[in-house]
């Protein structure tokens, strides 16, 4: 938790201290992105394959680090980077859209993160404690189920939220 919160605070600090090069000059999460998102027809099967590749790729990398004896380092880096990303995105959305940014963040991460977070926490625990291989199946099953939610349920939630905030 300390590593995640440290990364989260670092993400907030980075956006606050360097908002011009990180946020304003790049158009990072600007209104035109969300307007385009409303118009997209999402290929949910393609999104599932992409999501599985991203999530299971990260899981495989963590497992490889654990089998090489660097599971604790991998877990620490994963937690810090996850916090850094969440802090930067939430700060940017809040700076651009106020309370609407928090709603938009929720639309981006729910409901799939309700499974991905526990799944990856179980995986990180497995990596850090070098548990038996059999116990690796549960976190992977939870992560795969989270990918299903990310691909088939989250696009609906995000479309609803962007419709509320960016309808013309």
C-alpha angles and dihedrals in degrees: 000000000000092000093049092048091046089053091045091054091045089053091051091047093048093054093043095047098039103028095138099057095032103039116010102038094046102042088232107185092347123164094263090063092055093044089054090046090058091057096048122106103211120219096221095190090053090046090052091053091047092047093048091049092050098043098038090043089057090045092050091050091052091048091050090051090050093050089049090054096255099100095121092051091048092049091049093049092047092051094046094047091046090053092045091052095046092047093049095047095044092047092048093048092046092048092049101039109015113212088354087064091060089050089048091050089051090051090052097051105032136124099357096056088061085073102026094057096053090040093054092042089056089047092049089050089051091049096047096045098036093229122186117289093245090066090059092075096070097057091044091051090050091049091049090050088050089053089054090053091045091054104039108024106028096061088059092050092047092049090052093049095045089047090055095047104034108028114136 
